[in-house]
Amino acid sequence: VREVSELSLERAHQAAEKLSALPGFALCFDKPFFNEFVLKCPVPARKLRDAALAEGILVGIPLEGELENCLLLAFTEQRTEQDIDLLCSVLRKHANAR
């Protein structure tokens, strides 16, 4: 269980670093997190989710209200660095296709 937890933590933090480095994207909160975080997007989160789903990629849960341009993302030990890079690529592509 410890190894799975540590890998989940590592993957989430890798993803957070890479995703928040994309132009227009940022972490919503600067508090410590385990394997879930909220990502602010430069376009409506639902648009990104729908575009990614059309490519067969589940990106996260679009939030509502004050956080409507945000995605709730969760990562487990099963996500690879290649999965994270693919997610970055898809989000970058669809955020730029305004």
C-alpha positions in Angstrom: 0.0 0.0 0.0 2.8 2.4 0.8 4.5 1.9 -2.6 1.2 2.5 -4.4 0.6 5.6 -2.3 4.1 7.0 -3.0 3.7 6.4 -6.8 0.3 8.1 -6.8 1.8 11.1 -5.0 4.7 11.2 -7.4 2.5 11.0 -10.5 0.2 13.7 -9.3 3.0 16.1 -8.5 4.7 15.3 -11.9 1.4 16.1 -13.6 0.8 19.2 -11.6 4.2 20.6 -12.5 3.9 19.8 -16.2 0.3 21.0 -16.6 0.8 24.2 -14.6 3.7 25.1 -16.9 1.5 25.1 -20.0 0.6 28.6 -21.2 -2.6 29.8 -19.5 -2.8 26.9 -17.0 -2.1 27.2 -13.3 -2.8 25.3 -10.1 -5.8 26.9 -8.3 -4.5 26.3 -4.8 -1.0 26.5 -3.3 -1.8 24.0 -0.5 -0.2 20.6 -0.2 -2.1 17.8 -2.0 -1.8 14.0 -2.3 -3.1 12.7 -5.7 -5.8 15.2 -6.6 -5.5 18.9 -7.5 -7.5 21.6 -9.3 -6.1 23.1 -12.5 -7.2 26.5 -13.8 -7.7 26.5 -17.5 -7.5 29.3 -20.1 -10.8 28.1 -21.7 -13.9 26.6 -20.2 -13.1 23.3 -18.6 -16.1 21.6 -20.1 -14.8 22.4 -23.6 -11.4 20.8 -22.8 -13.1 17.8 -21.3 -15.4 17.3 -24.3 -12.5 17.7 -26.8 -10.3 15.3 -24.9 -13.1 12.8 -24.6 -13.6 12.9 -28.4 -9.9 11.7 -28.6 -10.6 9.0 -26.0 -8.9 10.7 -23.1 -10.5 11.3 -19.8 -9.0 14.5 -18.4 -10.9 15.1 -15.2 -14.0 16.7 -13.8 -15.0 20.2 -14.9 -16.0 22.2 -11.9 -18.8 24.8 -11.6 -19.5 28.2 -10.1 -16.4 30.2 -9.3 -14.3 27.4 -10.5 -16.0 26.8 -13.8 -12.7 27.2 -15.8 -11.1 24.5 -13.6 -10.6 20.8 -13.8 -10.4 18.5 -10.8 -7.6 16.0 -11.7 -6.6 12.8 -9.9 -3.6 10.5 -10.6 -2.8 7.0 -9.4 0.2 4.8 -9.7 -1.2 3.5 -13.0 -0.5 6.7 -14.9 2.8 6.8 -16.6 5.0 9.7 -17.6 3.8 9.1 -21.2 0.2 9.4 -20.1 0.9 12.7 -18.4 2.8 14.0 -21.5 -0.2 13.0 -23.7 -2.6 14.8 -21.4 -0.4 17.9 -21.6 -0.3 17.7 -25.4 -4.1 17.3 -25.7 -4.9 20.2 -23.2 -2.4 22.5 -25.0 -3.8 21.7 -28.4 -7.4 22.3 -27.4 -6.7 25.4 -25.2 -5.0 27.0 -28.3 -7.9 26.0 -30.6 -10.1 28.8 -29.2 
